[in-house]
Amino acid sequence: MKLLQELFAQGLLSESQMNDYKKKVKKLGKTEEDLILEDNIVTEDTLFDLKSKVLGINLVKVDADQISSDILELIPEEASVNYKIMAIQKDLDGQKNYLMIGMVYPEDIVAQNALRFLANQENFKYKTCLITPGDLARLLKQRKNISTETKKVLETLPEETEKILDNLSQTNLDETKTEEAPIIKMVLVILRHAVESGASDVHIEPNRDKLIVRFRIGGILYSNLTLPLKVHLAIVARIKILSGLKIDENRIPQDGRFSTKINDKEIDFRVATFPTLYGEKTELRVLDPSTGLRTFEQLGLSTRSLEIVKDAIKKPYGMILFTGPTGSGKTTTQYAILRILNQDSVNIVTIEDPVEYSIAGINQSQVRPEIGYTFAQGLRQILRQDPNVIMVGEIRDEETASLVINAALTGHIVLSTLHTNSSTGVVPRLIDMGVKPFLIPSTLRVVISQRLVRTLCPQCKIKINPSDKIKNYILERVKSIPASEKKDLKIDDPLLLYTAKGCESCGFIGYTGRVGLYEVLSMTDELAQLIQTNPMESAIFKVAQKQGMLTMEQEGILKVLNGVTTIEEVVRVTEERDI
């Protein structure tokens, strides 16, 4: 308890706080350091600088990137995690097998005993120093670095590579032959790092002389790993085996999926292969149910938009259409609605391409155009299943458009997507697809157009004074925001915005996660009349704005002013130009 007493002596803790922490240490089984850092009494650096003085042991600040993997692996990973110890330097003072060991809790007798046991077992001498929990976490992360792990696997490949490639060239390749290869571990390392990085997609791309692995994080592609081209066939073969695809077929694209447990979570992967000049490109969509199945509030729907959508799904019939480019989160929003509607008394049937997430209680089906099972064909069959709610992946042709309109007219809630640039473009598009204008107002309840923007890292975001150009850009657009949304808007004077400098929590990117920008168009009597007389997109847009609809850009401006994202992100997804 010396650390608590020292904090009290320096006036950083009151006597009652100190006594409370002493009780919590005994009751909760946590260390005093853990409790102090949880409550943000002082920073980690300040706390451990103080601990260094109390214990009389040197505090060493560690740069994980500067420590080689062979040093980090001198202490077994299990011991590093359990006893909070890590080798940070070897050959001290020019002496072989003389290590510097960083310890978070050098006062812990159990950790000291474990370290002595390891030293006797591995025949090394050591000197200890103090390191912070944050530095230990960074060292452990560096130890698991994707490049480090794959390098170790590659070192075991030379003897077996030719054998693997020979086997892969055989048409009757079975799983047992590939199971012998260390390539299995390499694929697992790639998948694990994708999940831990929060990646939505993994791209494995053969080039002329190397294999590139890229992760899509927050909607942006990053190159994460470069491998020798010789492992390409083996990696693709392993993924095909997991996905149940044909290993000996590399001339045409193939689709599949598989599930595996990563960090005690069941993760689904959707796989697509595509033949290119230098071999098959493989794309894996990471489908983590804990991040993919979200509530409306988590998705980022504003108050007005949220009320409109909730009112629409309370109706016993009608159509809710979604629009936006690939990867804009349409399916995630649809699933959020389905989860609310998913009750024992409701029969929900979906036809998708492909099925993204499996949801208990919902009957999900995947189209197979190669055998004639299209959206239109599937929708005809769905209507014979006595559904209450129907989800159709996409309206691609006149036949599907006619069927969904008919389904909405005959007492079903219908969810589907349509490719247009905005919510107001849906009505003209439906008319182009042969839907009679008089049928649209009686069937269409809501149109939701959306994009995804990256959200600022809460750990490192700070307020800044933006440039005059950005100030003018924002203030000009605030003028056109509907009064209902503007009344609660508080703008700093002078105008201050948030940005993020990047930290360990966000991988020095400045962003963590994504949130939606929504443009929600609700059918009204005035819009219904307009559709009969002048169903032009520009006319529909004017009426919708007059009725209080927020455009995606306007909703983005509100999120910028609230410190959720940056103006650069909003412009990137709504205008695709620099400001």
C-alpha positions as CSV (number, residue, x, y, z in Angstrom):
1,M,0.0,0.0,0.0
2,K,3.1,2.3,-0.2
3,L,1.9,3.7,-3.5
4,L,-1.4,4.8,-2.1
5,Q,0.3,6.4,0.9
6,E,2.7,8.3,-1.4
7,L,-0.3,9.6,-3.4
8,F,-1.9,10.7,-0.2
9,A,1.3,12.4,0.9
10,Q,1.5,14.3,-2.3
11,G,-2.1,15.5,-2.0
12,L,-3.3,13.4,-5.0
13,L,-5.6,11.3,-2.8
14,S,-7.7,12.3,0.2
15,E,-7.5,10.1,3.3
16,S,-11.0,8.7,2.7
17,Q,-10.1,7.9,-0.9
18,M,-6.9,6.1,0.2
19,N,-8.9,4.0,2.7
20,D,-11.5,3.2,0.1
21,Y,-8.8,2.0,-2.3
22,K,-7.3,-0.2,0.4
23,K,-10.7,-1.9,0.9
24,K,-11.2,-2.3,-2.9
25,V,-7.8,-3.9,-3.3
26,K,-8.8,-6.6,-0.8
27,K,-12.4,-7.0,-2.0
28,L,-11.9,-6.9,-5.8
29,G,-8.6,-8.6,-5.9
30,K,-7.2,-5.8,-8.2
31,T,-3.9,-4.0,-7.7
32,E,-3.9,-0.4,-6.5
33,E,-2.4,0.6,-9.8
34,D,-5.3,-0.9,-11.7
35,L,-7.9,0.9,-9.5
36,I,-6.1,4.3,-9.7
37,L,-5.8,4.1,-13.5
38,E,-9.4,3.1,-13.9
39,D,-10.5,6.2,-12.0
40,N,-8.1,8.5,-13.9
41,I,-6.6,9.9,-10.7
42,V,-3.3,10.4,-12.4
43,T,-1.8,9.4,-15.8
44,E,0.0,6.0,-16.2
45,D,3.4,7.8,-16.7
46,T,2.9,9.9,-13.5
47,L,1.8,6.9,-11.5
48,F,4.7,4.6,-12.5
49,D,7.2,7.4,-12.1
50,L,6.0,7.7,-8.6
51,K,6.1,3.9,-8.1
52,S,9.7,3.9,-9.4
53,K,10.7,6.3,-6.6
54,V,8.7,4.4,-3.9
55,L,10.4,1.0,-4.9
56,G,13.8,2.4,-5.7
57,I,13.8,0.7,-9.1
58,N,14.6,2.3,-12.5
59,L,11.5,3.0,-14.7
60,V,12.4,2.3,-18.4
61,K,10.3,3.7,-21.3
62,V,10.1,1.2,-24.0
63,D,9.7,1.6,-27.8
64,A,8.2,-1.7,-28.9
65,D,9.1,-1.1,-32.5
66,Q,12.8,-1.0,-31.7
67,I,12.9,-4.4,-29.9
68,S,13.5,-7.4,-32.1
69,S,11.3,-10.4,-32.0
70,D,14.1,-12.7,-30.9
71,I,14.4,-10.6,-27.7
72,L,10.6,-10.5,-27.1
73,E,10.5,-14.3,-27.4
74,L,13.1,-15.0,-24.7
75,I,10.4,-15.2,-22.1
76,P,7.5,-17.6,-22.9
77,E,4.3,-15.7,-23.9
78,E,2.2,-17.4,-21.1
79,A,4.7,-16.2,-18.5
80,S,4.7,-12.7,-19.9
81,V,0.9,-12.5,-19.7
82,N,0.5,-14.1,-16.3
83,Y,3.4,-12.4,-14.5
84,K,3.6,-9.2,-16.4
85,I,7.2,-9.6,-17.4
86,M,9.0,-9.2,-20.7
87,A,12.7,-9.3,-21.9
88,I,13.6,-5.9,-23.4
89,Q,17.3,-6.2,-23.9
90,K,19.9,-9.0,-24.1
91,D,23.7,-9.3,-23.7
92,L,23.8,-6.5,-21.1
93,D,27.3,-5.0,-20.5
94,G,28.6,-7.3,-23.3
95,Q,27.8,-10.4,-21.3
96,K,26.1,-13.2,-23.2
97,N,22.8,-14.5,-21.7
98,Y,22.5,-11.5,-19.5
99,L,19.0,-10.0,-19.9
100,M,17.1,-6.8,-18.9
101,I,13.7,-7.9,-17.8
102,G,10.9,-5.3,-17.6
103,M,8.3,-5.9,-14.8
104,V,5.0,-4.2,-14.2
105,Y,5.0,-5.5,-10.6
106,P,8.6,-6.1,-9.4
107,E,7.3,-6.1,-5.8
108,D,5.2,-9.3,-6.6
109,I,7.0,-12.2,-4.9
110,V,5.2,-14.7,-7.2
111,A,6.4,-13.0,-10.3
112,Q,10.0,-12.8,-8.9
113,N,9.9,-16.5,-8.1
114,A,8.6,-17.4,-11.6
115,L,11.4,-15.3,-13.1
116,R,14.1,-17.1,-11.0
117,F,12.6,-20.4,-12.1
118,L,12.8,-19.4,-15.8
119,A,16.4,-18.2,-15.4
120,N,17.4,-21.5,-14.0
121,Q,15.6,-23.4,-16.7
122,E,16.8,-21.4,-19.6
123,N,20.3,-20.7,-18.1
124,F,20.3,-16.9,-18.2
125,K,21.2,-14.1,-15.8
126,Y,19.0,-11.0,-15.5
127,K,18.5,-7.5,-14.1
128,T,15.0,-6.1,-13.6
129,C,13.5,-2.7,-14.3
130,L,10.0,-1.2,-14.0
131,I,7.8,-0.8,-17.1
132,T,4.2,0.5,-17.4
133,P,1.2,-1.7,-18.2
134,G,0.8,0.2,-21.5
135,D,4.3,-0.6,-22.6
136,L,3.8,-4.3,-21.7
137,A,0.7,-4.3,-23.8
138,R,2.5,-2.8,-26.7
139,L,5.4,-5.3,-26.4
140,L,2.9,-8.2,-26.4
141,K,1.2,-6.8,-29.4
142,Q,4.5,-6.4,-31.2
143,R,5.3,-10.0,-30.3
144,K,2.1,-11.0,-32.1
145,N,2.8,-8.7,-35.1
146,I,1.6,-10.2,-38.3
147,S,4.9,-9.7,-40.1
148,T,6.8,-11.4,-37.2
149,E,4.4,-14.3,-37.1
150,T,4.3,-15.0,-40.8
151,K,8.1,-14.6,-41.0
152,K,8.4,-17.5,-38.5
153,V,6.1,-19.6,-40.6
154,L,8.0,-18.8,-43.8
155,E,11.2,-20.0,-42.2
156,T,9.7,-23.5,-42.0
157,L,8.5,-23.5,-45.6
158,P,11.6,-24.0,-47.8
159,E,11.8,-27.8,-47.3
160,E,8.1,-28.3,-47.9
161,T,7.2,-25.6,-50.5
162,E,8.0,-27.7,-53.6
163,K,6.0,-30.6,-52.1
164,I,3.0,-28.3,-51.4
165,L,3.1,-26.9,-54.9
166,D,3.3,-30.3,-56.5
167,N,0.3,-31.4,-54.5
168,L,-1.7,-28.3,-55.4
169,S,-1.2,-29.1,-59.1
170,Q,-3.0,-32.4,-58.7
171,T,-6.7,-32.5,-59.5
172,N,-7.4,-34.9,-56.7
173,L,-5.9,-32.9,-53.9
174,D,-7.5,-33.7,-50.6
175,E,-7.4,-31.7,-47.3
176,T,-4.9,-34.1,-45.5
177,K,-2.1,-33.2,-47.9
178,T,-2.5,-29.5,-47.2
179,E,-3.0,-30.1,-43.5
180,E,0.7,-31.1,-43.3
181,A,1.9,-27.6,-44.3
182,P,2.6,-24.7,-42.0
183,I,0.5,-22.6,-44.4
184,I,-2.4,-23.4,-42.1
185,K,-0.8,-21.4,-39.4
186,M,-0.1,-18.5,-41.8
187,V,-3.8,-18.3,-42.9
188,L,-4.9,-18.4,-39.2
189,V,-2.4,-15.6,-38.4
190,I,-3.8,-13.4,-41.2
191,L,-7.4,-14.0,-40.2
192,R,-6.7,-13.4,-36.5
193,H,-4.9,-10.1,-37.2
194,A,-7.8,-9.0,-39.5
195,V,-10.3,-9.6,-36.7
196,E,-8.1,-7.9,-34.0
197,S,-7.6,-4.9,-36.4
198,G,-11.3,-4.5,-36.9
199,A,-11.0,-5.1,-40.6
200,S,-14.2,-5.6,-42.7
201,D,-12.3,-7.2,-45.6
202,V,-9.1,-9.1,-46.4
203,H,-7.7,-8.9,-49.9
204,I,-5.0,-11.4,-50.9
205,E,-3.6,-10.2,-54.2
206,P,-0.9,-11.9,-56.4
207,N,1.4,-9.5,-58.3
208,R,4.2,-10.1,-60.7
209,D,6.8,-10.9,-58.0
210,K,5.0,-10.8,-54.6
211,L,1.8,-11.5,-52.7
212,I,0.2,-8.6,-51.1
213,V,-2.3,-8.8,-48.2
214,R,-4.4,-5.8,-47.6
215,F,-7.0,-5.1,-44.8
216,R,-10.0,-2.7,-45.2
217,I,-10.3,-0.8,-41.9
218,G,-12.9,1.9,-41.6
219,G,-13.6,1.7,-45.3
220,I,-10.0,2.4,-46.3
221,L,-7.6,-0.2,-47.7
222,Y,-4.2,-0.6,-46.0
223,S,-1.3,-2.8,-47.1
224,N,-0.5,-5.0,-44.1
225,L,1.8,-7.7,-45.3
226,T,4.0,-8.7,-48.3
227,L,4.7,-12.4,-48.8
228,P,6.8,-14.3,-51.4
229,L,4.7,-15.3,-54.4
230,K,5.6,-19.0,-53.9
231,V,3.1,-19.3,-51.0
232,H,0.1,-17.9,-53.0
233,L,-1.2,-21.2,-54.3
234,A,-1.0,-22.8,-50.8
235,I,-2.8,-20.0,-49.1
236,V,-5.6,-19.9,-51.7
237,A,-5.9,-23.7,-51.5
238,R,-6.3,-23.6,-47.7
239,I,-9.0,-20.9,-47.9
240,K,-10.8,-22.9,-50.6
241,I,-10.7,-26.1,-48.4
242,L,-12.2,-24.2,-45.5
243,S,-14.9,-22.7,-47.8
244,G,-15.8,-25.9,-49.6
245,L,-14.7,-24.5,-53.0
246,K,-13.0,-26.5,-55.9
247,I,-9.3,-26.4,-55.4
248,D,-8.4,-27.4,-58.9
249,E,-10.6,-24.7,-60.5
250,N,-8.9,-21.4,-61.0
251,R,-10.3,-20.2,-64.3
252,I,-13.6,-18.9,-63.1
253,P,-14.7,-16.9,-59.9
254,Q,-16.0,-18.9,-57.0
255,D,-18.0,-18.0,-53.8
256,G,-18.1,-19.7,-50.5
257,R,-18.1,-19.1,-46.7
258,F,-16.7,-20.7,-43.5
259,S,-16.8,-20.1,-39.8
260,T,-13.9,-20.4,-37.3
261,K,-13.3,-19.4,-33.7
262,I,-10.9,-16.5,-33.2
263,N,-10.1,-15.2,-29.7
264,D,-13.0,-17.2,-28.3
265,K,-15.5,-15.7,-30.8
266,E,-17.2,-17.4,-33.6
267,I,-16.4,-15.4,-36.8
268,D,-17.9,-16.0,-40.2
269,F,-15.9,-15.3,-43.4
270,R,-17.5,-14.8,-46.8
271,V,-15.0,-15.8,-49.6
272,A,-14.8,-14.8,-53.2
273,T,-12.1,-15.8,-55.6
274,F,-11.4,-14.0,-58.9
275,P,-8.9,-15.0,-61.7
276,T,-6.4,-12.3,-62.5
277,L,-3.3,-12.1,-64.7
278,Y,-1.0,-13.4,-62.0
279,G,-3.3,-15.9,-60.3
280,E,-6.5,-15.9,-58.2
281,K,-7.2,-12.8,-56.1
282,T,-9.1,-13.9,-52.9
283,E,-11.3,-11.6,-51.0
284,L,-12.7,-12.4,-47.5
285,R,-15.5,-10.4,-45.9
286,V,-15.1,-10.6,-42.1
287,L,-18.6,-11.1,-40.6
288,D,-18.3,-10.5,-36.8
289,P,-21.8,-10.7,-35.3
290,S,-20.8,-8.6,-32.4
291,T,-20.1,-5.6,-34.7
292,G,-22.3,-6.4,-37.7
293,L,-25.6,-6.8,-35.8
294,R,-26.3,-3.4,-34.3
295,T,-29.1,-1.3,-32.9
296,F,-30.5,1.9,-34.6
297,E,-28.8,4.1,-32.0
298,Q,-25.4,2.4,-32.7
299,L,-25.9,2.9,-36.4
300,G,-26.1,6.7,-35.9
301,L,-29.7,7.5,-37.0
302,S,-30.6,11.0,-35.9
303,T,-33.7,11.6,-33.8
304,R,-36.1,12.6,-36.6
305,S,-34.9,9.8,-38.9
306,L,-35.1,7.3,-36.1
307,E,-38.8,8.2,-35.4
308,I,-39.7,7.9,-39.1
309,V,-38.2,4.5,-39.4
310,K,-39.7,3.2,-36.2
311,D,-43.2,4.5,-37.2
312,A,-42.8,2.8,-40.6
313,I,-42.0,-0.7,-39.2
314,K,-45.1,-0.5,-36.9
315,K,-47.3,-0.5,-39.9
316,P,-48.7,-3.9,-41.0
317,Y,-47.6,-3.5,-44.6
318,G,-45.6,-1.3,-46.9
319,M,-42.2,-1.1,-48.5
320,I,-39.0,0.3,-47.0
321,L,-36.3,0.8,-49.6
322,F,-32.5,1.3,-49.0
323,T,-30.1,2.9,-51.4
324,G,-26.4,3.6,-51.4
325,P,-23.2,2.2,-53.0
326,T,-21.7,-1.2,-52.1
327,G,-20.2,-1.2,-48.6
328,S,-22.4,1.7,-47.3
329,G,-24.0,-0.4,-44.6
330,K,-27.4,-1.1,-46.2
331,T,-27.6,-4.7,-45.1
332,T,-26.6,-3.8,-41.5
333,T,-29.4,-1.3,-41.3
334,Q,-31.9,-3.9,-42.8
335,Y,-30.8,-6.4,-40.2
336,A,-31.3,-3.9,-37.4
337,I,-34.9,-3.6,-38.6
338,L,-35.4,-7.3,-38.9
339,R,-34.1,-7.9,-35.3
340,I,-36.9,-5.5,-34.0
341,L,-39.5,-7.3,-36.1
342,N,-38.2,-10.8,-35.2
343,Q,-40.8,-12.1,-32.8
344,D,-42.5,-15.5,-32.3
345,S,-45.7,-14.3,-33.9
346,V,-44.0,-12.9,-37.0
347,N,-42.9,-15.0,-40.0
348,I,-39.8,-13.4,-41.6
349,V,-38.4,-14.8,-44.9
350,T,-35.4,-13.3,-46.7
351,I,-33.8,-13.9,-50.0
352,E,-30.3,-12.5,-50.2
353,D,-27.1,-12.4,-52.3
354,P,-25.3,-13.5,-50.2
355,V,-26.6,-14.1,-46.7
356,E,-24.4,-11.9,-44.5
357,Y,-25.3,-12.8,-41.0
358,S,-27.3,-15.7,-39.7
359,I,-30.1,-14.5,-37.4
360,A,-32.0,-17.1,-35.2
361,G,-35.7,-17.1,-35.9
362,I,-35.4,-15.7,-39.5
363,N,-35.7,-17.9,-42.6
364,Q,-32.8,-16.8,-44.8
365,S,-32.2,-18.0,-48.3
366,Q,-29.5,-17.3,-50.9
367,V,-30.1,-16.8,-54.6
368,R,-28.3,-19.1,-57.1
369,P,-28.6,-17.5,-60.6
370,E,-26.6,-20.3,-62.1
371,I,-29.4,-22.7,-61.5
372,G,-32.2,-20.2,-62.2
373,Y,-32.9,-19.3,-58.6
374,T,-33.1,-15.5,-58.9
375,F,-34.6,-12.8,-56.7
376,A,-37.8,-12.9,-58.8
377,Q,-38.0,-16.7,-58.6
378,G,-37.3,-16.7,-54.9
379,L,-39.8,-14.0,-54.2
380,R,-42.6,-16.0,-55.9
381,Q,-41.8,-18.9,-53.6
382,I,-41.6,-16.7,-50.5
383,L,-45.1,-15.5,-51.1
384,R,-46.3,-19.1,-50.8
385,Q,-44.6,-19.3,-47.3
386,D,-47.3,-17.1,-45.7
387,P,-44.7,-14.4,-44.6
388,N,-45.4,-11.3,-42.6
389,V,-42.1,-9.7,-43.4
390,I,-40.1,-10.1,-46.6
391,M,-36.5,-9.0,-47.3
392,V,-35.3,-9.0,-50.9
393,G,-31.6,-8.4,-51.3
394,E,-32.0,-6.1,-54.4
395,I,-34.5,-5.0,-57.0
396,R,-32.5,-5.6,-60.1
397,D,-35.2,-5.8,-62.9
398,E,-38.7,-5.0,-63.8
399,E,-40.0,-8.4,-62.7
400,T,-38.6,-8.1,-59.2
401,A,-39.9,-4.5,-58.9
402,S,-43.4,-5.6,-59.9
403,L,-43.4,-8.5,-57.4
404,V,-42.2,-6.4,-54.4
405,I,-44.9,-3.8,-55.2
406,N,-47.5,-6.5,-55.3
407,A,-46.2,-8.0,-52.0
408,A,-46.4,-4.6,-50.3
409,L,-49.9,-4.1,-51.7
410,T,-51.2,-7.4,-50.4
411,G,-50.3,-7.0,-46.7
412,H,-46.6,-7.6,-46.3
413,I,-43.8,-5.5,-44.9
414,V,-41.1,-5.5,-47.6
415,L,-37.5,-4.5,-47.2
416,S,-35.2,-4.2,-50.3
417,T,-32.4,-2.2,-51.9
418,L,-32.3,-0.1,-55.1
419,H,-29.2,1.4,-56.7
420,T,-29.7,5.2,-56.9
421,N,-27.5,8.1,-55.6
422,S,-30.0,9.5,-53.2
423,S,-33.3,8.8,-51.5
424,T,-35.2,11.2,-53.9
425,G,-34.0,9.3,-56.9
426,V,-35.8,6.1,-55.9
427,V,-39.3,7.2,-57.2
428,P,-38.0,8.1,-60.8
429,R,-36.0,4.8,-60.8
430,L,-39.1,2.7,-59.9
431,I,-41.1,4.4,-62.7
432,D,-38.2,3.7,-65.1
433,M,-38.5,0.0,-64.1
434,G,-42.1,-0.1,-65.1
435,V,-43.9,0.6,-61.8
436,K,-47.1,2.6,-62.3
437,P,-46.8,6.0,-60.5
438,F,-50.2,5.6,-58.8
439,L,-49.0,2.4,-57.0
440,I,-45.9,4.1,-55.4
441,P,-47.6,6.3,-52.7
442,S,-49.8,3.4,-51.5
443,T,-46.9,1.0,-51.1
444,L,-43.7,3.0,-50.4
445,R,-43.4,4.0,-46.7
446,V,-39.8,5.1,-46.4
447,V,-36.6,5.4,-48.5
448,I,-33.3,5.3,-46.6
449,S,-30.1,6.5,-48.4
450,Q,-26.9,6.1,-46.5
451,R,-23.1,6.3,-46.5
452,L,-20.5,5.4,-43.8
453,V,-18.0,7.8,-42.3
454,R,-15.2,7.0,-39.9
455,T,-15.6,8.1,-36.3
456,L,-12.9,10.0,-34.4
457,C,-10.9,8.1,-31.8
458,P,-12.3,9.1,-28.3
459,Q,-8.9,8.6,-26.8
460,C,-6.9,11.2,-28.8
461,K,-9.5,13.6,-30.3
462,I,-8.8,17.2,-29.6
463,K,-10.4,20.5,-30.4
464,I,-8.8,22.7,-33.1
465,N,-9.4,26.0,-34.8
466,P,-10.2,25.2,-38.4
467,S,-9.2,27.1,-41.5
468,D,-11.4,30.0,-42.7
469,K,-12.3,27.9,-45.8
470,I,-13.7,25.0,-43.6
471,K,-15.4,27.5,-41.3
472,N,-17.2,29.2,-44.2
473,Y,-18.1,25.8,-45.7
474,I,-19.7,24.6,-42.5
475,L,-21.5,27.9,-41.6
476,E,-22.9,28.2,-45.1
477,R,-24.4,24.7,-44.9
478,V,-25.8,25.2,-41.4
479,K,-28.1,27.9,-42.8
480,S,-30.0,25.3,-44.8
481,I,-30.4,22.7,-42.0
482,P,-34.1,22.3,-41.1
483,A,-35.2,24.4,-38.1
484,S,-36.3,21.3,-36.2
485,E,-32.7,20.1,-36.1
486,K,-31.1,23.5,-35.8
487,K,-32.9,24.5,-32.6
488,D,-30.7,22.3,-30.4
489,L,-27.5,23.0,-32.3
490,K,-24.8,24.8,-30.3
491,I,-21.9,26.3,-32.3
492,D,-18.8,27.6,-30.6
493,D,-17.8,31.2,-31.0
494,P,-15.2,31.1,-32.4
495,L,-16.0,27.8,-34.2
496,L,-13.9,24.9,-33.0
497,L,-13.9,21.4,-34.5
498,Y,-12.5,18.1,-33.4
499,T,-9.7,16.2,-35.0
500,A,-7.6,13.2,-33.8
501,K,-3.8,13.1,-33.8
502,G,-3.6,9.2,-33.6
503,C,-2.7,7.0,-30.6
504,E,-2.1,3.4,-29.7
505,S,-5.8,2.8,-29.3
506,C,-6.6,3.6,-32.9
507,G,-3.3,2.4,-34.4
508,F,-2.3,6.0,-35.0
509,I,-5.0,6.4,-37.6
510,G,-7.1,8.8,-35.6
511,Y,-10.3,6.9,-36.3
512,T,-12.0,4.0,-34.7
513,G,-15.2,2.4,-36.2
514,R,-17.7,3.9,-38.5
515,V,-21.2,5.5,-38.2
516,G,-23.9,6.1,-40.8
517,L,-25.0,9.3,-42.5
518,Y,-28.7,8.9,-43.4
519,E,-31.1,10.6,-45.7
520,V,-34.6,9.4,-44.8
521,L,-37.5,10.2,-47.1
522,S,-41.0,9.6,-45.7
523,M,-44.1,9.3,-47.9
524,T,-46.6,12.2,-47.2
525,D,-49.8,13.4,-48.9
526,E,-48.0,16.2,-50.6
527,L,-45.3,13.9,-52.0
528,A,-48.0,11.4,-53.1
529,Q,-49.7,14.1,-55.1
530,L,-46.4,15.3,-56.6
531,I,-45.6,11.7,-57.8
532,Q,-48.8,11.7,-59.8
533,T,-48.2,15.0,-61.5
534,N,-44.4,15.7,-61.6
535,P,-42.2,12.8,-60.4
536,M,-38.9,14.5,-61.1
537,E,-36.1,14.0,-58.6
538,S,-35.5,17.8,-58.2
539,A,-39.1,18.4,-57.5
540,I,-39.3,15.6,-54.9
541,F,-36.1,16.9,-53.3
542,K,-37.6,20.4,-52.8
543,V,-40.7,19.1,-51.2
544,A,-38.8,16.6,-49.0
545,Q,-36.5,19.4,-47.7
546,K,-39.5,21.7,-47.0
547,Q,-40.9,18.9,-44.9
548,G,-37.7,18.7,-42.8
549,M,-35.7,16.0,-44.5
550,L,-32.0,16.1,-43.6
551,T,-29.6,15.4,-46.5
552,M,-26.6,13.2,-45.9
553,E,-24.3,16.2,-46.1
554,Q,-26.4,18.1,-43.5
555,E,-26.4,15.1,-41.1
556,G,-22.7,14.9,-41.6
557,I,-22.3,18.6,-40.7
558,L,-24.2,17.9,-37.4
559,K,-22.0,15.0,-36.6
560,V,-18.9,17.1,-37.3
561,L,-20.2,19.8,-34.9
562,N,-20.9,17.2,-32.3
563,G,-17.3,15.8,-32.5
564,V,-18.3,12.5,-34.0
565,T,-16.3,12.7,-37.2
566,T,-14.4,15.2,-39.4
567,I,-15.5,17.5,-42.3
568,E,-12.9,15.7,-44.5
569,E,-14.8,12.4,-43.9
570,V,-18.2,13.9,-44.7
571,V,-16.9,15.5,-47.9
572,R,-15.2,12.2,-48.9
573,V,-18.5,10.2,-48.9
574,T,-20.9,12.9,-50.0
575,E,-19.1,15.0,-52.5
576,E,-15.8,13.2,-53.3
577,R,-13.8,16.4,-53.6
578,D,-11.3,18.3,-51.4
579,I,-12.2,21.5,-49.5
